[in-house]
Amino acid sequence: MGRPKAEPYTDQEQLVFLAVMKKFLPLGTGQWQKVEKEYNETIQKKKTGKTDRNRTVSSLESLWKKLSKARRPAGSKTPNKIESKVRVLREMINQKEAWKMLDQPPDFAGPDALSTDDEFGSENEEEESVEEVIPSQTEKRARDDDDKEASSSV
């Protein structure tokens, strides 16, 4: 018979996931476990989606891989809300990996060290939404990349 198939994530669940991803920018197992815990607690607290189901690290990692590899349908010129956030988070994770490769000091400040408050909002804000963390400069680069893709495929 096999395992029952997991239910797909709703758009709201994906947005919660991306907000949690922004908080941790996971690179290793320990960080993914933090994402899992925070995600499941947030879903329970906000009563978003089915509150009786907890997502696993494996499920969340699979969602990230799926979202980060997704391509825009042909003919679509503007990225959707989730796609825009994924691009920014992918860039932030790449920056964090670069810091790690450069052997950052042990007191590395995490995601906050990668950008200024002006770009991503202040840490003092009450539960920042993913929409608030998207820098316009990165969105512009993403749109430029999309325009290059579109013109090269014509």
SEVEXLUM-508716 format. One record per atom (N, C-alpha, C): residue number from 1; residue in one letter; atom name; x, y, z. Coordinates in steps of 0.2 Angstrom, whole numbers. Layout:
<atoms>
    k  r   a   east  north     up
  NUM  A  CA      X      Y      Z
...
</atoms>
This chain:
<atoms>
    k  r   a   east  north     up
    1  M   N      4     -6      0
    1  M  CA      0      0      0
    1  M   C      4      6      0
    2  G   N      9      7      5
    2  G  CA     13     13      5
    2  G   C     11     19      9
    3  R   N     15     24     10
    3  R  CA     13     30     14
    3  R   C      7     34     11
    4  P   N      3     37     15
    4  P  CA     -2     41     13
    4  P   C      2     48     10
    5  K   N     -1     50      5
    5  K  CA      2     56      2
    5  K   C      1     62      6
    6  A   N      6     66      7
    6  A  CA      5     73     11
    6  A   C      0     77      7
    7  E   N     -4     81     10
    7  E  CA     -8     86      7
    7  E   C     -4     92      5
    8  P   N     -5     95     -1
    8  P  CA     -1    100     -3
    8  P   C     -2    107      1
    9  Y   N      3    111      1
    9  Y  CA      3    117      5
    9  Y   C     -2    122      2
   10  T   N     -5    126      6
   10  T  CA     -9    131      3
   10  T   C     -5    137      2
   11  D   N     -7    142     -2
   11  D  CA     -3    148     -3
   11  D   C     -2    151      4
   12  Q   N     -6    152      8
   12  Q  CA     -5    155     15
   12  Q   C      0    151     19
   13  E   N      0    144     18
   13  E  CA      5    140     22
   13  E   C     12    141     19
   14  Q   N     12    142     12
   14  Q  CA     19    144      9
   14  Q   C     21    151     11
   15  L   N     17    156     12
   15  L  CA     19    162     14
   15  L   C     22    162     21
   16  V   N     18    158     26
   16  V  CA     21    157     32
   16  V   C     28    154     32
   17  F   N     28    149     28
   17  F  CA     35    145     27
   17  F   C     40    150     25
   18  L   N     39    154     20
   18  L  CA     44    159     18
   18  L   C     46    164     23
   19  A   N     41    166     27
   19  A  CA     43    171     33
   19  A   C     47    167     38
   20  V   N     46    161     39
   20  V  CA     50    157     44
   20  V   C     57    156     41
   21  M   N     57    155     34
   21  M  CA     64    154     31
   21  M   C     68    160     31
   22  K   N     65    166     30
   22  K  CA     68    172     31
   22  K   C     72    173     38
   23  K   N     68    171     43
   23  K  CA     71    171     50
   23  K   C     77    167     51
   24  F   N     77    161     48
   24  F  CA     83    157     50
   24  F   C     88    156     44
   25  L   N     86    157     38
   25  L  CA     90    155     32
   25  L   C     94    149     33
   26  P   N     91    143     33
   26  P  CA     94    137     35
   26  P   C     99    134     30
   27  L   N    105    132     33
   27  L  CA    110    129     29
   27  L   C    111    122     31
   28  G   N    110    120     38
   28  G  CA    111    114     40
   28  G   C    105    111     44
   29  T   N    106    104     46
   29  T  CA    100    101     49
   29  T   C     98    104     55
   30  G   N    102    107     59
   30  G  CA    100    110     65
   30  G   C     95    116     64
   31  Q   N     97    120     59
   31  Q  CA     93    126     57
   31  Q   C     86    124     54
   32  W   N     86    118     50
   32  W  CA     80    116     47
   32  W   C     75    113     53
   33  Q   N     78    111     58
   33  Q  CA     74    109     64
   33  Q   C     71    115     67
   34  K   N     74    120     67
   34  K  CA     72    126     70
   34  K   C     66    129     65
   35  V   N     67    128     59
   35  V  CA     62    130     54
   35  V   C     56    126     55
   36  E   N     57    120     56
   36  E  CA     51    115     57
   36  E   C     47    117     63
   37  K   N     51    118     68
   37  K  CA     47    120     75
   37  K   C     43    126     74
   38  E   N     47    131     72
   38  E  CA     44    138     71
   38  E   C     38    138     66
   39  Y   N     39    134     61
   39  Y  CA     33    134     56
   39  Y   C     27    131     59
   40  N   N     28    125     62
   40  N  CA     22    121     65
   40  N   C     19    125     70
   41  E   N     23    129     75
   41  E  CA     20    133     80
   41  E   C     16    139     77
   42  T   N     19    142     72
   42  T  CA     16    148     68
   42  T   C      9    145     65
   43  I   N      9    140     62
   43  I  CA      3    137     59
   43  I   C     -2    136     64
   44  Q   N      0    133     70
   44  Q  CA     -5    132     75
   44  Q   C     -8    138     78
   45  K   N     -3    143     79
   45  K  CA     -5    149     82
   45  K   C    -10    153     78
   46  K   N     -8    153     72
   46  K  CA    -13    157     67
   46  K   C    -19    154     64
   47  K   N    -19    147     66
   47  K  CA    -24    143     63
   47  K   C    -25    143     56
   48  T   N    -19    143     53
   48  T  CA    -18    143     45
   48  T   C    -18    136     43
   49  G   N    -22    134     38
   49  G  CA    -21    128     36
   49  G   C    -24    123     41
   50  K   N    -23    116     40
   50  K  CA    -25    111     45
   50  K   C    -21    111     51
   51  T   N    -23    113     56
   51  T  CA    -19    114     62
   51  T   C    -18    107     66
   52  D   N    -21    101     63
   52  D  CA    -19     95     66
   52  D   C    -13     91     63
   53  R   N    -11     95     58
   53  R  CA     -5     92     54
   53  R   C      1     95     55
   54  N   N      6     92     57
   54  N  CA     13     95     58
   54  N   C     17     93     52
   55  R   N     21     98     49
   55  R  CA     25     96     44
   55  R   C     32     94     46
   56  T   N     36     90     43
   56  T  CA     42     87     45
   56  T   C     48     91     41
   57  V   N     54     91     44
   57  V  CA     60     94     41
   57  V   C     60     92     34
   58  S   N     59     85     32
   58  S  CA     59     83     26
   58  S   C     54     86     21
   59  S   N     48     87     23
   59  S  CA     43     90     20
   59  S   C     44     97     18
   60  L   N     47    101     23
   60  L  CA     49    108     22
   60  L   C     55    109     17
   61  E   N     60    104     18
   61  E  CA     65    105     13
   61  E   C     63    103      6
   62  S   N     58     98      5
   62  S  CA     56     97     -1
   62  S   C     52    103     -4
   63  L   N     48    106      0
   63  L  CA     44    112     -2
   63  L   C     49    117     -4
   64  W   N     55    119     -1
   64  W  CA     59    124     -3
   64  W   C     63    122     -9
   65  K   N     64    116    -10
   65  K  CA     67    114    -17
   65  K   C     62    115    -22
   66  K   N     56    113    -21
   66  K  CA     51    114    -26
   66  K   C     50    121    -28
   67  L   N     50    125    -23
   67  L  CA     48    133    -24
   67  L   C     55    136    -27
   68  S   N     60    134    -25
   68  S  CA     66    137    -28
   68  S   C     68    135    -35
   69  K   N     65    129    -37
   69  K  CA     67    127    -44
   69  K   C     61    129    -49
   70  A   N     55    131    -46
   70  A  CA     50    133    -50
   70  A   C     51    138    -55
   71  R   N     49    137    -61
   71  R  CA     49    142    -67
   71  R   C     43    145    -68
   72  R   N     43    151    -70
   72  R  CA     37    155    -72
   72  R   C     34    152    -79
   73  P   N     28    151    -79
   73  P  CA     25    149    -86
   73  P   C     26    154    -92
   74  A   N     27    151    -97
   74  A  CA     29    155   -103
   74  A   C     23    160   -104
   75  G   N     25    166   -106
   75  G  CA     21    172   -107
   75  G   C     19    176   -101
   76  S   N     21    174    -95
   76  S  CA     20    177    -89
   76  S   C     26    182    -88
   77  K   N     25    188    -88
   77  K  CA     30    193    -87
   77  K   C     32    195    -80
   78  T   N     27    195    -76
   78  T  CA     28    197    -69
   78  T   C     28    191    -64
   79  P   N     33    191    -59
   79  P  CA     33    185    -55
   79  P   C     27    186    -50
   80  N   N     24    180    -48
   80  N  CA     19    181    -42
   80  N   C     22    182    -36
   81  K   N     18    183    -31
   81  K  CA     20    185    -24
   81  K   C     25    180    -21
   82  I   N     24    173    -22
   82  I  CA     28    168    -19
   82  I   C     35    168    -22
   83  E   N     34    168    -29
   83  E  CA     40    168    -33
   83  E   C     45    173    -32
   84  S   N     43    179    -31
   84  S  CA     47    185    -29
   84  S   C     50    184    -22
   85  K   N     47    182    -17
   85  K  CA     50    180    -11
   85  K   C     55    175    -11
   86  V   N     54    170    -15
   86  V  CA     58    164    -15
   86  V   C     65    167    -18
   87  R   N     65    171    -23
   87  R  CA     71    174    -27
   87  R   C     75    178    -21
   88  V   N     72    182    -17
   88  V  CA     75    186    -12
   88  V   C     78    181     -7
   89  L   N     74    176     -5
   89  L  CA     77    172      0
   89  L   C     83    167     -2
   90  R   N     82    165     -9
   90  R  CA     88    161    -12
   90  R   C     94    166    -12
   91  E   N     93    172    -13
   91  E  CA     99    177    -13
   91  E   C    102    177     -6
   92  M   N     98    178     -1
   92  M  CA    100    179      6
   92  M   C    103    173      8
   93  I   N    101    167      6
   93  I  CA    104    161      8
   93  I   C    111    160      5
   94  N   N    111    162     -1
   94  N  CA    118    162     -5
   94  N   C    123    167     -2
   95  Q   N    120    172      1
   95  Q  CA    125    177      4
   95  Q   C    127    174     11
   96  K   N    123    171     14
   96  K  CA    124    167     21
   96  K   C    130    162     20
   97  E   N    129    158     14
   97  E  CA    133    153     12
   97  E   C    140    156     11
   98  A   N    140    161      8
   98  A  CA    147    165      6
   98  A   C    150    167     13
   99  W   N    146    170     17
   99  W  CA    149    172     24
   99  W   C    152    165     27
  100  K   N    149    160     27
  100  K  CA    151    154     30
  100  K   C    157    151     27
  101  M   N    158    152     20
  101  M  CA    164    149     17
  101  M   C    170    154     18
  102  L   N    168    160     20
  102  L  CA    174    165     22
  102  L   C    176    164     29
  103  D   N    173    159     33
  103  D  CA    174    158     40
  103  D   C    173    164     44
  104  Q   N    167    166     44
  104  Q  CA    164    172     48
  104  Q   C    166    171     55
  105  P   N    167    176     59
  105  P  CA    168    175     66
  105  P   C    163    172     70
  106  P   N    164    169     76
  106  P  CA    159    165     79
  106  P   C    153    169     81
  107  D   N    154    176     82
  107  D  CA    148    180     84
  107  D   C    145    183     78
  108  F   N    145    179     72
  108  F  CA    141    181     66
  108  F   C    134    182     68
  109  A   N    131    188     66
  109  A  CA    125    190     68
  109  A   C    119    187     64
  110  G   N    120    183     59
  110  G  CA    115    179     56
  110  G   C    112    184     50
  111  P   N    106    183     48
  111  P  CA    103    186     43
  111  P   C    104    194     43
  112  D   N    104    196     49
  112  D  CA    104    204     50
  112  D   C    111    206     48
  113  A   N    116    202     48
  113  A  CA    122    205     46
  113  A   C    123    205     38
  114  L   N    118    202     35
  114  L  CA    118    202     27
  114  L   C    115    208     24
  115  S   N    111    212     28
  115  S  CA    108    218     25
  115  S   C    107    223     30
  116  T   N    105    229     28
  116  T  CA    104    235     32
  116  T   C     96    235     34
  117  D   N     95    238     40
  117  D  CA     88    238     42
  117  D   C     84    242     36
  118  D   N     87    247     33
  118  D  CA     83    251     28
  118  D   C     81    246     22
  119  E   N     85    241     21
  119  E  CA     83    237     15
  119  E   C     77    232     17
  120  F   N     78    229     23
  120  F  CA     73    224     25
  120  F   C     69    225     31
  121  G   N     69    231     33
  121  G  CA     64    233     39
  121  G   C     68    232     46
  122  S   N     65    235     51
  122  S  CA     68    234     57
  122  S   C     66    228     61
  123  E   N     71    226     65
  123  E  CA     70    220     69
  123  E   C     65    221     75
  124  N   N     64    228     76
  124  N  CA     59    229     82
  124  N   C     52    229     79
  125  E   N     50    228     73
  125  E  CA     44    227     71
  125  E   C     41    221     73
  126  E   N     34    221     75
  126  E  CA     31    215     77
  126  E   C     30    210     71
  127  E   N     32    204     72
  127  E  CA     32    199     67
  127  E   C     31    202     59
  128  E   N     37    203     57
  128  E  CA     38    205     50
  128  E   C     35    200     45
  129  S   N     31    203     40
  129  S  CA     28    199     35
  129  S   C     34    198     29
  130  V   N     33    193     25
  130  V  CA     38    192     20
  130  V   C     38    197     15
  131  E   N     32    200     14
  131  E  CA     31    206      9
  131  E   C     36    212     11
  132  E   N     37    213     18
  132  E  CA     41    218     20
  132  E   C     48    217     20
  133  V   N     50    211     18
  133  V  CA     57    210     18
  133  V   C     60    210     11
  134  I   N     56    211      6
  134  I  CA     59    211     -1
  134  I   C     62    217     -3
  135  P   N     68    218     -4
  135  P  CA     71    224     -6
  135  P   C     70    226    -13
  136  S   N     68    232    -15
  136  S  CA     66    234    -22
  136  S   C     72    232    -26
  137  Q   N     78    233    -24
  137  Q  CA     84    232    -28
  137  Q   C     84    225    -31
  138  T   N     83    220    -26
  138  T  CA     83    213    -28
  138  T   C     77    212    -33
  139  E   N     71    214    -32
  139  E  CA     66    213    -36
  139  E   C     67    216    -43
  140  K   N     71    222    -43
  140  K  CA     73    224    -50
  140  K   C     77    220    -54
  141  R   N     82    217    -50
  141  R  CA     87    212    -53
  141  R   C     83    206    -55
  142  A   N     78    204    -52
  142  A  CA     74    198    -54
  142  A   C     70    199    -60
  143  R   N     67    205    -60
  143  R  CA     64    207    -66
  143  R   C     68    208    -72
  144  D   N     74    211    -71
  144  D  CA     79    211    -77
  144  D   C     81    204    -79
  145  D   N     82    200    -74
  145  D  CA     84    193    -76
  145  D   C     78    190    -80
  146  D   N     72    191    -78
  146  D  CA     66    188    -82
  146  D   C     66    191    -89
  147  D   N     67    198    -89
  147  D  CA     67    201    -96
  147  D   C     72    198   -100
  148  K   N     78    196    -98
  148  K  CA     83    193   -102
  148  K   C     81    186   -104
  149  E   N     78    183    -99
  149  E  CA     75    176   -101
  149  E   C     70    176   -107
  150  A   N     66    181   -106
  150  A  CA     60    182   -111
  150  A   C     63    183   -118
  151  S   N     68    188   -118
  151  S  CA     70    190   -124
  151  S   C     75    185   -127
  152  S   N     78    181   -124
  152  S  CA     82    176   -126
  152  S   C     78    170   -129
  153  S   N     72    169   -126
  153  S  CA     68    163   -129
  153  S   C     64    165   -135
  154  V   N     64    171   -137
  154  V  CA     60    173   -142
  154  V   C     63    172   -149
</atoms>
